[in-house]
Amino acid sequence: MTKRYFRTLILIILFFSAAAGESNDCVYTFYVKTDSGLKAGTDSKLSMAIGDATGRSVRVPNLESWGLMGPIHDYYERGNLDIFSGRGPCIGSPVCRLNLTSDGSGFQHGWYCDYVEVTSTGPHKGCSQSIFYVDQWLAYDAPPFQLTAMIDGCNFVNTPTKHHETTPFIVGNYAKFGTV
């Protein structure tokens, strides 16, 4: 009887441990492209918030903490395509709002971002891809003289596309960059 009780207790503990380990979080991956122009890179700390058309959002206070490029990689340098990934609460698809902010710190505080590509997926949810063409300085000493870039394409979420399931949601002036 004791062995049976012990086995049942272990099964119950394993069941509740597995249930507690389940997560409804989504996985977000960000591809951040720094311009290749002179002084385009930065040493500043960057944060990012993404959102959907219903107002739900995910905030990453220190983007580098989600970095996948390795411990000695120098993020946000001229010409870099840096990759970040992490988990957060699931929001709707497509991601249609981006807030990219620099704290303006470091030796090279100004930063020119070409684009941010966001992919997301989660349990019982398909993959989503959004591309935000930032094409702007985040600096106090270069136009538009601010440390935040806010791009909102949520008004265009219901715009029909040719290949609804496979086409990324694109926001911004992508003519400069061509096709992605």
Solvent accessible surface area in square Angstrom, and as a share of the most:
residue,aa,sasa,rsa
1,M,200,0.89
2,T,110,0.64
3,K,152,0.64
4,R,177,0.65
5,Y,149,0.57
6,F,118,0.49
7,R,160,0.58
8,T,64,0.37
9,L,74,0.37
10,I,71,0.36
11,L,119,0.59
12,I,81,0.41
13,I,96,0.49
14,L,106,0.53
15,F,134,0.56
16,F,126,0.52
17,S,65,0.42
18,A,67,0.52
19,A,46,0.36
20,A,87,0.68
21,G,61,0.59
22,E,137,0.61
23,S,43,0.28
24,N,128,0.66
25,D,54,0.28
26,C,0,0.00
27,V,64,0.36
28,Y,0,0.00
29,T,22,0.13
30,F,0,0.00
31,Y,63,0.24
32,V,0,0.00
33,K,47,0.20
34,T,0,0.00
35,D,29,0.15
36,S,77,0.50
37,G,30,0.29
38,L,140,0.70
39,K,134,0.57
40,A,1,0.01
41,G,7,0.07
42,T,1,0.01
43,D,75,0.39
44,S,5,0.03
45,K,99,0.42
46,L,1,0.00
47,S,15,0.10
48,M,1,0.00
49,A,24,0.19
50,I,3,0.02
51,G,1,0.01
52,D,3,0.01
53,A,58,0.45
54,T,107,0.62
55,G,52,0.50
56,R,122,0.45
57,S,69,0.44
58,V,6,0.04
59,R,153,0.56
60,V,2,0.01
61,P,83,0.52
62,N,52,0.27
63,L,0,0.00
64,E,83,0.37
65,S,82,0.53
66,W,47,0.17
67,G,25,0.24
68,L,105,0.52
69,M,71,0.32
70,G,34,0.32
71,P,141,0.88
72,I,171,0.87
73,H,56,0.25
74,D,84,0.44
75,Y,15,0.06
76,Y,5,0.02
77,E,53,0.24
78,R,130,0.47
79,G,34,0.32
80,N,33,0.17
81,L,77,0.38
82,D,0,0.00
83,I,49,0.25
84,F,0,0.00
85,S,28,0.18
86,G,15,0.15
87,R,141,0.51
88,G,7,0.06
89,P,83,0.52
90,C,42,0.25
91,I,7,0.03
92,G,20,0.19
93,S,66,0.43
94,P,29,0.18
95,V,3,0.01
96,C,0,0.00
97,R,81,0.29
98,L,1,0.00
99,N,46,0.24
100,L,0,0.00
101,T,41,0.24
102,S,3,0.02
103,D,76,0.39
104,G,23,0.22
105,S,53,0.34
106,G,49,0.47
107,F,196,0.81
108,Q,50,0.22
109,H,61,0.27
110,G,4,0.03
111,W,0,0.00
112,Y,33,0.13
113,C,0,0.00
114,D,11,0.06
115,Y,35,0.13
116,V,0,0.00
117,E,23,0.10
118,V,2,0.01
119,T,40,0.23
120,S,5,0.03
121,T,50,0.29
122,G,16,0.16
123,P,56,0.35
124,H,197,0.88
125,K,53,0.22
126,G,57,0.55
127,C,117,0.70
128,S,15,0.10
129,Q,61,0.27
130,S,1,0.00
131,I,0,0.00
132,F,0,0.00
133,Y,7,0.03
134,V,11,0.06
135,D,41,0.21
136,Q,38,0.17
137,W,61,0.21
138,L,0,0.00
139,A,1,0.00
140,Y,145,0.55
141,D,101,0.52
142,A,15,0.12
143,P,91,0.57
144,P,63,0.39
145,F,123,0.51
146,Q,83,0.37
147,L,23,0.12
148,T,37,0.22
149,A,1,0.01
150,M,143,0.64
151,I,27,0.14
152,D,80,0.41
153,G,0,0.00
154,C,18,0.11
155,N,141,0.72
156,F,128,0.53
157,V,35,0.20
158,N,146,0.75
159,T,78,0.45
160,P,121,0.76
161,T,68,0.40
162,K,190,0.80
163,H,118,0.53
164,H,136,0.61
165,E,153,0.69
166,T,110,0.64
167,T,57,0.33
168,P,35,0.22
169,F,32,0.13
170,I,62,0.32
171,V,15,0.09
172,G,43,0.41
173,N,91,0.47
174,Y,110,0.42
175,A,86,0.67
176,K,113,0.48
177,F,53,0.22
178,G,36,0.35
179,T,139,0.81
180,V,105,0.60
